[in-house]
Amino acid sequence: MPLTQLDPTSALILIDLQNGIVDSARPEVGSVLSNAAALADAFRAHGRTVVLVNVAGGAPGRTDAQAAGLSQPARPEGWTDLAPELGSDPGDIRITKHRWGAFTGTDLDDQLHRRGVTQVVIGGVSTSIGVETTARSAYELGYHVVLAVDAMLDRDPICHEHSIARIFPRLGETSTAAAIQAALEEDPPH
């Protein structure tokens, strides 16, 4: 999955890599967190924008899952705290969302435009919900989209594979954390 180009004004968006979600994720979450953290460190080292997104609520609409009694259990303290592996920097953008996508109901688009961002690299959980919804919005808003497929995970492996194989190629480029880091190294830090 080679990357054709990394814009000099690219930003990294990491979706819902927070304690309450990664603690209940599949065993592969360790490598996903490691890849996401490496990307965050590389973007920061090259003067690029890092966006750390957590979720603290859900959309109010009715769903079949709710009707079937599959409502969300009470969330423990620290559920929304970002995974410590991601680190943080005063220059990072922090977004708390209450919908699936990071652009809906937040000022993320405005913050990225103020920084001149033209391309977003996206990773996180879950591939078929938070990541895919954010990627769809980014594409519709005119950003060049790159999806770091080894820095994302879904509870359902079939949904994960469907997003990567069928949806993401229509929204942007798919790549790996290592290839994205290599593209960053080709451009000197800002």
N, C-alpha and C positions, 0 to 999 in steps of 0.2 A: 504494500500500500504506500507507494511513494507519494510525497506531497509535491504538487507542482510549484507552489509558491507560498511563502509566508510574508504577508504585507508588513512593512515597517511599523504600521500602526495597528497591529493585531493585539487582541486581548484574550485572556484565558477566562472562561466562565466554568466554575465547578459547582455542580448542582447537588444539593441535599446530602453532602457528605458530612452528616451530623451524627452525634452519638446515638440518638434514638432510632436511627435508620440503619447505620452500619453495624450496630450491635446485633441486629436481628437479620442481617443479610447472609447470603451464602458464604461458604468458606473462602471463596476466591476474593473476598473483599480486601484481604491483606495486600494482594498484589495490585488491586485497583487503587487502593489508598496510596501505596508506594509510588505507582506511576503518576497519580494525580499530584502528590507532593513534589515529586521530581519536576513535573511541568511547572508547578507554582514557583519553585525555587529558580528554575531556569528563566521564566518570564520576568520575575523580579530582578534577577541578576542582569538582564538585558534591558532594564528600564521599561518593560512592557506592563500594561495594566493587568491586574489579577482581580477577578470578581468572585467572591465567596458567597454563595447563596444557601440559605437554609429555609425550611418551610415551617410555618407555625400555625397552619390552619388549612381549611379546604373550601372549595366552592360550595355555595349553599344549595345548589340544585339537587333534586331527588334522583337517585340511581337505583338500579335493580339490586345492587349490593346492599344498599341501606334497607330496601324493602325486605330482603332476605335475612335481616338482622345482623349483617356483617359490619356494623358501625365501628368506629374507632374506639379502642379502649382508652381509659384515662392515661394521659402521658406523664411519666415520672419527671421529677426535677432533672434538669440538664438535658432533656430530650432534644432540644433545639440547638444545643451547643455544638459548634463545628468540631470535627475530629481534630485532635491536637496535632496529628501528623502533618496537616496542611500548613501549619505555622501561620503567621500573620505579619503584616507590615502596615505601618501607618498610611501608606499610599494605596492599599487595597480598597476596593469598593465592597461594602457589605450590603447585601440585599436580603431582607426577610420577606418571603412571599407567602401569599395565602391562597394561591391557585397552583395549578400544575406547572405553568411556565414562569420563568424569571422576568419576563417583560410585562406580563399582564398585571395591571394594578400597581406597578412600581415605577420608579423614575430611572430604571436601568438604561433605557434608550437615550434619555436626555444626558445622563452621565457619560455614556460612551461617546455620544456626539460631541460633547464639550471637550473631550480628550482627543477628538479626531480619529476615533477607531473606525476602521473600514472592514475588519475581519475579526471573527470570533472563533476561538478553538474551544470546544465544549466537551466536558466529561462529567461524570457523576452517576447518581442513581435517581431514579431507575431509568434504564435505557429507554423503555417504551412509553414512559410517562413524562417525568420532569425533563429529561434530556431531549427527548423527541419534541415535546411541546415547545421548549425553548429554542431548539434548532429551527422548527417550523416558523416561529415568530421572527427569529433573526433573519432567515431567508426572505420572508415577506417584507421585512423592514429594509432590505437591501444590503445586508452584510454578506461578505464572503464567509462561508461556514466551513469549518474543518471539525470533524468528529474524531476524537481520540478514542478509538474503539477498545483499547486495552486499559483505559482509565474510566470505564463505565461498567455497570452491572445491573442486572434486573433479577427480581425474585424468580421470574419465569424464564428459563433458558430459551424457550421457543419464541417468546416475545422479544427477547434480546436479539436473537438471530434474525428475526423478521425485520426489526428496525434497521439493523446493520446491512442486511442484504437487499431489502426492498425499498425502504423509506429514505435512508440517509444518502444513497447515491443521487437521489433526486433533489436533495437539499444542499448538498455541498460535497466536499471531499472527505473520504475516510482515510485515516492514517493511524500510526502508532505513536506512543509517547516518545520513543527513541527517534523516530523520523522527524517528529516535530522539534525535538531538542536539537537534532542535527541541523535543521533548517535555521533555527535561532543562532547556532554557532557560526553560520555563514554570514550573519549580519552582526557587525560589532555592537556592543552595548551602547545605549543612548544615554 
